[in-house]
Structure formats: C-alpha cells, structure tokens
Amino acid sequence: MTKQAAIIGGGVIGGGWAARFLLSGWDVRVFDPDPEAKRKIGEVLANARRSLPGLFETALPEEGSLSFHDTLEEAVSGAIWVQESVPERLDLKQKVYTSLMEHCAQSAVIGSSTSGFKPSELQEGTARPEQIVVAHPFNPVYLLPLAELVTTEKNTPDVIAKAKEILSAIGMHPLHVKKEIDAHIADRFLEAVWREALWLVKDGIATTEEIDDAIRYGFGIRWAQMGLFETYRVAGGEAGMKHFMAQFGPALQWPWTKLMDVPEFTDELVDLIAGQSDAQSGHHSIRELERIRDNNLVAMMRALKTQDWGAGALLNAQDKHLGANAPEIDETRPIVTVRRAIPLDWTDYNGHMNEARYLQAFCDATDRLMEIIGCDAEYISTGGSYFTAETHIRHLDEVHAGARIEVRTQVLLGEGKKMQLWHEMYEGERLLATGEHMLIHVDLETRRPSIPGPSIKANLTRIATAHANLSKPAGIGASVGVRA
Ligand SMILES: NC(=O)c1ccc[n+]([C@@H]2O[C@H](COP(=O)([O-])OP(=O)(O)OC[C@H]3O[C@@H](n4cnc5c(N)ncnc54)[C@H](O)[C@@H]3O)[C@@H](O)[C@H]2O)c1
C-alpha cells in the first residue's frame, strides 16, 4: 500500500492533517487555492515537528514528502485517503466532492473535517456516496487523537473498516458514530457549553477569564481523564451511577441551565444509563476508580506545573507560599535543601520510587543550594549559572509514594569555578541515597567555565569553610564496582 494522502483545503485543520500524515510516514499532496497555503502549512508543520514525535517512546517513521499542486486532479493522483477541509459551507463541500469523484481513485476514502454537517448531506447528489465519510478531528489535529468517524448506510463495511484502519495507523482514535446527527457528538457538548458561557458573559454573571478558570481548575481536568459518565459514577460514591442519578435527577427540572429542553427523568432512563455505565466501568470498584482518578489528576496537574499554566500555576504559587515557611538555615550543619512527599507519578513498575527520580530530588536539592548562595533566577538572568559536570548516586534503600523525604546537603568544595556537593536523602533517619555532584560555574553567553560573581563566591566559601568542620561522609569519591 503506497501511503499517500491528499489534503484538500490546507487551513488550520487541513494543515494539522497534513502534519499528522507526514509525521506518520505518509506522502502528502496538498491542493489549496490560497497563495499563502504553503507558508501556513509550513508553520503548522514546524509546530507539529516540535511537539508530536516526543509523545512517543519510539521514533516515528521517516517523514513522508510534502508537495503542493495547482489542481485538485494532480493532488489526488495516487491518494488512498483524501481529507477535505474546506470552509464549512455545504454548497462548497458538495462542489468539491463532484470534482473529487471525477479524479480520485474509486477505492480512496474521502474524509470530511466538517464540524457539523451530516454525512448524508455531504453524500447527496454525488456519483459515489459510499466513498464519503465524516472524519471530524480536533485542533491541533497533529496532537489530539480523536476523529469522529460518522457514516451512513451508503458506506460499505469495507470503506468503514478501511477508514478505521487508516485513522488508527496515524495514531488517531476513530470514534465510530453510527447514527448521524448535526454536529456529531463532541461539538454538541462544546456548543451547549459555549451557549451557556455566552449567556453568563452577556448577563454579567462572569467574565471570560472567570469562565475559563471554572473549567481549567476543576471539571476540565477531571473530564480530560475520565470523561463525563465515569466521573459521575465516582461522584455517586459506593452506590455508584444509580445513586448519582437519583440525587441529581430532580435538578433536571430546575433552572440550572438556559437549555431547558430535557429528557424525562424516568426509571427507564436511569436503567439505561446505569446499565451502560456498569458495562463501561463496572469491572472497577468505586475505590479503585477513585485511586485511578487521583493518579491521573496528580500526573496531569504536575505536568501543568512544568508549564506554569492553569492548575499547575496554582500549585507553583502554593509551593512558593509553603517555601516561605522553610526552617532557618544553620550553616554549621548539612543544609536541608528538599523536604517533600514522594508524588504518585514518581513510582514505577517495581512499586517504588524510580531511580531517575532520585536524581530529580538531588537536582532540586542542588537548585535550592544554588539559590541559598545567591545563584537564583535573578543572578542567572544576568548570564551566570552552574552546570553539572559529574554525578554519582548510590541507591541505598527503596522508598514509596507518599513517603516524606528530606535531602541534607554538604558543600565539599567551593573554590573558583568548582562547587562539589554531597546530598543525603532520608526518610526520617533512614538513609535512602547519597548523591555526589561536581558543578562548574559557566558564562551562559559563551557556555564556557567562568568565575562566579563576588557575592556567590563569598557565600559559597563561607558555607564550604563551615562544612569543612563536619565529619567526612562515608562514600565520598566511591566508584561503581563490585563491593569487597
Ligand atoms: N477550526 C477548527 O477548530 C475546526 C475543528 C474541526 C473541524 N473543523 C472543520 O474543518 C474545516 C476547515 O476549517 P478550518 O478551520 O481549517 O478553515 P480555514 O479557513 O482555516 O481553512 C480552509 C482552507 O480551505 C481553503 N479552500 C477554500 N476553498 C477551497 C477549495 N475549493 N478547494 C481547496 N481548498 C479550498 C482555504 O483557502 C483555506 O486555506 C471546516 O469544515 C470546519 O468546520 C474546524
């Protein structure tokens, strides 16, 4: 099978499809009358190249070739998948299908990115309606895996199977919507939420920012990992979905929304939902689901921390607040540079903290020590910093999620460009690991070693001198090898 796709309409969405196919190893041929199409797709592709490949632990296949064509006929030549992403106008889309039928292979699947038209509307009046399906993606198409695959009875099982196979092959999740409806599944939610939001702003209840905060600090993150029904099943507690529905069913009649066209709250409806929810999630107890939810939330919120965005920015602010209560530093003893709990996402298949996280904790300890000597964000912005040149970690004992650990840091050397640190990690008084690290001060412009600024030099010398009076920790200078 020659993996060749044609992209008809290379705007926001067509560009995203082009990038996804290309990075999945497909050759991509584009037709778009916009003279700017090449530049725009190039820019989308650049963003896709920086973000998509790193999602996987395995290298993606060699990128396919990208070409631009002056006619639709040329673009579809040899394509086994044709993705139509022209503007959302039914007459325009139907006109495009008429030309497609003249030029593309009869065996090709034609997917439409339409946000809301039903496939039967797209198929109407075309020579080979069985070729056309809705393949509705989400922006950015190169990252988000969902493609709503909406079909009609005109599509043969063969076409549907091929569509599923190809969408899966490029890393998407084809959600087969078997009964067509305006705006498919996902856009109906988005539309309902959008309409409520417009009312809330118009009525002066909330600003755009307050509405976004209401989503991203709460139910938005919950939805991202379990969706709607599994989340509500957990919210029902041990009694599950039926209980949840009994509790909130009456609210369907209350003015909790502007959308007051609601289904009748009958036993049949409760049984239908509870039955489907059992089939979906019944193999987990509610307690298990709670733990799965919590693991997911921790992993997602901690990921947002690294971006200092949304709920992650709140956590960072809270970190600063907690840090303000840090104990006073006693320079005559090893300095406490980390005091924290082991997060859920630091453990691995062995059920304990992964070895890489020992390094992370020691890295955080080094960062804190740097801050203490004055090598903080402000100093670094003036062009100086420390780079680690060598590290030796001894993993002495295991530790589990939730354990409270402390890292105590001793300065072994602080002279010229060099800073040698000795970290000891403890849970209570149980020694878990030691880390010995040699760091070199560098000029961030030349990226070469340099002498630190005078106040850093003075602070480091003072602490190193005080720490020289401490007993030498066992294990300094140890190398990897068979123990005697
Ligand atoms: N933007 C979104 O978030 C989003 C999400 C999912 C689906 N969609 C759907 O994707 C489709 C495209 O939306 P978009 O946001 O990429 O629009 P867009 O305006 O960014 O891109 C449309 C592109 O189609 C080109 N075009 C116009 N007529 C053409 C023709 N006859 N042949 C070939 N190309 C032609 C335009 O030059 C333009 O580059 C719509 O059906 C839309 O509903 C959009």
The ligand as a MOL file (V3000), in Angstrom:
LIG
                    3D

  0  0  0     0  0            999 V3000
M  V30 BEGIN CTAB
M  V30 COUNTS 44 48 0 0 0
M  V30 BEGIN ATOM
M  V30 1 N -11.0350 25.2570 13.1740 0
M  V30 2 C -11.4470 24.2760 13.9390 0
M  V30 3 O -11.2640 24.2890 15.1550 0
M  V30 4 C -12.1190 23.0730 13.3230 0
M  V30 5 C -12.1560 21.8800 14.0770 0
M  V30 6 C -12.6700 20.7260 13.4810 0
M  V30 7 C -13.1930 20.7960 12.1950 0
M  V30 8 N -13.1820 21.9700 11.5040 0 CHG=1
M  V30 9 C -13.7190 21.9650 10.1360 0
M  V30 10 O -12.6170 21.9120 9.2300 0
M  V30 11 C -12.9720 22.5660 8.0120 0
M  V30 12 C -11.9290 23.6320 7.7020 0
M  V30 13 O -11.8720 24.5500 8.7590 0
M  V30 14 P -10.5740 25.4340 9.0390 0
M  V30 15 O -10.7460 25.9450 10.4200 0
M  V30 16 O -9.3470 24.6960 8.6890 0 CHG=-1
M  V30 17 O -10.7870 26.6280 7.9990 0
M  V30 18 P -9.7040 27.5720 7.3350 0
M  V30 19 O -10.4460 28.7600 6.8530 0
M  V30 20 O -8.5480 27.7560 8.2470 0
M  V30 21 O -9.1830 26.7320 6.0840 0
M  V30 22 C -9.9460 26.4730 4.9570 0
M  V30 23 C -8.9870 26.3620 3.7800 0
M  V30 24 O -9.6940 25.8860 2.6630 0
M  V30 25 C -9.1890 26.5600 1.5010 0
M  V30 26 N -10.1800 26.4560 0.4340 0
M  V30 27 C -11.2510 27.2460 0.1900 0
M  V30 28 N -11.9070 26.7790 -0.9070 0
M  V30 29 C -11.2310 25.6860 -1.3490 0
M  V30 30 C -11.4170 24.7730 -2.4240 0
M  V30 31 N -12.4280 24.8980 -3.2620 0
M  V30 32 N -10.5350 23.7710 -2.5750 0
M  V30 33 C -9.4930 23.6390 -1.7400 0
M  V30 34 N -9.2690 24.4770 -0.7000 0
M  V30 35 C -10.1340 25.4840 -0.5080 0
M  V30 36 C -8.9390 27.9660 2.0020 0
M  V30 37 O -8.0310 28.6440 1.1430 0
M  V30 38 C -8.3740 27.7120 3.3910 0
M  V30 39 O -6.9660 27.5810 3.3840 0
M  V30 40 C -14.3840 23.1140 8.2230 0
M  V30 41 O -15.2970 22.2010 7.7040 0
M  V30 42 C -14.5010 23.1810 9.7450 0
M  V30 43 O -15.8250 23.0830 10.1870 0
M  V30 44 C -12.6410 23.1070 12.0310 0
M  V30 END ATOM
M  V30 BEGIN BOND
M  V30 1 1 1 2
M  V30 2 2 2 3
M  V30 3 1 2 4
M  V30 4 1 4 5
M  V30 5 2 4 44
M  V30 6 2 5 6
M  V30 7 1 6 7
M  V30 8 2 7 8
M  V30 9 1 8 9
M  V30 10 1 8 44
M  V30 11 1 9 10
M  V30 12 1 9 42
M  V30 13 1 10 11
M  V30 14 1 11 12
M  V30 15 1 11 40
M  V30 16 1 12 13
M  V30 17 1 13 14
M  V30 18 2 14 15
M  V30 19 1 14 16
M  V30 20 1 14 17
M  V30 21 1 17 18
M  V30 22 2 18 19
M  V30 23 1 18 20
M  V30 24 1 18 21
M  V30 25 1 21 22
M  V30 26 1 22 23
M  V30 27 1 23 24
M  V30 28 1 23 38
M  V30 29 1 24 25
M  V30 30 1 25 26
M  V30 31 1 25 36
M  V30 32 1 26 27
M  V30 33 1 26 35
M  V30 34 2 27 28
M  V30 35 1 28 29
M  V30 36 1 29 30
M  V30 37 2 29 35
M  V30 38 1 30 31
M  V30 39 2 30 32
M  V30 40 1 32 33
M  V30 41 2 33 34
M  V30 42 1 34 35
M  V30 43 1 36 37
M  V30 44 1 36 38
M  V30 45 1 38 39
M  V30 46 1 40 41
M  V30 47 1 40 42
M  V30 48 1 42 43
M  V30 END BOND
M  V30 END CTAB
M  END
